[in-house]
Amino acid sequence: MVFGLKIFKVKGQSMAPTIPSGCFILLTKWLMIFPVRAGQCFVINHPQHGVIIKTVAKVDKNGFLWSKGENNTSLPIEQLGPVYKHQVIGRVIYVFRPQFTKQ
C-alpha cells in the first residue's frame, strides 16, 4: 500500500451499475479514522465471501457494519451479515471506469 492507497479490480456485477465489473477502484485505509456512515463504499474481507466491495447499509449500535450490493442480484444484507470494522480493507475514494472506444 503506497501512501495508504491500494488499487483493486472489480469482478462481478453486485455493485453494478454504480461500479460495474472491470472497473478499478482506489481505496485508502486512513479514512477509517472517521466514523463509518451508511452509503459509503468499502472493500471488506468477509469471513464467508472473501474480499468483496459493498456499500454500507447501516452501522448498528454495537459498531457492526451491515453491507449491501447495488445490484438486485446481490446478496441481501441479512445473508451477508455484520462485519467488524477491523475486517474493512479500505474505503473506496475513486472509481476508474474503462474507456470504451467507438468503432
QUIPEQUI-V528759 format. One record per residue. N is the residue number from 0. D_CENTER is the distance of its C-alpha to the mean C-alpha in Angstrom with 1 decimal. Layout:
n->N d_center->D_CENTER
n->N d_center->D_CENTER
This chain:
n->0 d_center->17.0
n->1 d_center->19.3
n->2 d_center->19.6
n->3 d_center->16.5
n->4 d_center->14.5
n->5 d_center->12.8
n->6 d_center->12.2
n->7 d_center->10.4
n->8 d_center->11.5
n->9 d_center->9.6
n->10 d_center->11.8
n->11 d_center->12.3
n->12 d_center->12.5
n->13 d_center->10.2
n->14 d_center->8.4
n->15 d_center->11.9
n->16 d_center->13.7
n->17 d_center->11.2
n->18 d_center->9.6
n->19 d_center->12.2
n->20 d_center->12.7
n->21 d_center->14.4
n->22 d_center->12.6
n->23 d_center->11.9
n->24 d_center->9.3
n->25 d_center->10.6
n->26 d_center->9.1
n->27 d_center->11.4
n->28 d_center->12.2
n->29 d_center->15.1
n->30 d_center->13.6
n->31 d_center->13.1
n->32 d_center->16.9
n->33 d_center->16.3
n->34 d_center->15.7
n->35 d_center->12.3
n->36 d_center->12.7
n->37 d_center->11.9
n->38 d_center->10.3
n->39 d_center->8.0
n->40 d_center->4.5
n->41 d_center->3.1
n->42 d_center->3.7
n->43 d_center->6.3
n->44 d_center->9.8
n->45 d_center->10.7
n->46 d_center->14.6
n->47 d_center->15.3
n->48 d_center->12.7
n->49 d_center->12.0
n->50 d_center->9.0
n->51 d_center->6.2
n->52 d_center->2.9
n->53 d_center->3.4
n->54 d_center->5.5
n->55 d_center->7.9
n->56 d_center->11.2
n->57 d_center->13.4
n->58 d_center->14.5
n->59 d_center->17.7
n->60 d_center->20.9
n->61 d_center->20.4
n->62 d_center->17.2
n->63 d_center->15.0
n->64 d_center->11.5
n->65 d_center->11.4
n->66 d_center->8.4
n->67 d_center->8.9
n->68 d_center->8.4
n->69 d_center->10.2
n->70 d_center->12.9
n->71 d_center->16.0
n->72 d_center->16.0
n->73 d_center->12.6
n->74 d_center->13.4
n->75 d_center->14.4
n->76 d_center->13.2
n->77 d_center->16.5
n->78 d_center->16.1
n->79 d_center->12.7
n->80 d_center->14.5
n->81 d_center->13.8
n->82 d_center->12.4
n->83 d_center->13.9
n->84 d_center->12.7
n->85 d_center->14.0
n->86 d_center->11.5
n->87 d_center->8.7
n->88 d_center->8.9
n->89 d_center->8.0
n->90 d_center->7.0
n->91 d_center->6.6
n->92 d_center->10.2
n->93 d_center->11.4
n->94 d_center->11.1
n->95 d_center->14.2
n->96 d_center->15.5
n->97 d_center->18.4
n->98 d_center->21.8
n->99 d_center->23.9
n->100 d_center->27.6
n->101 d_center->30.3
n->102 d_center->33.1
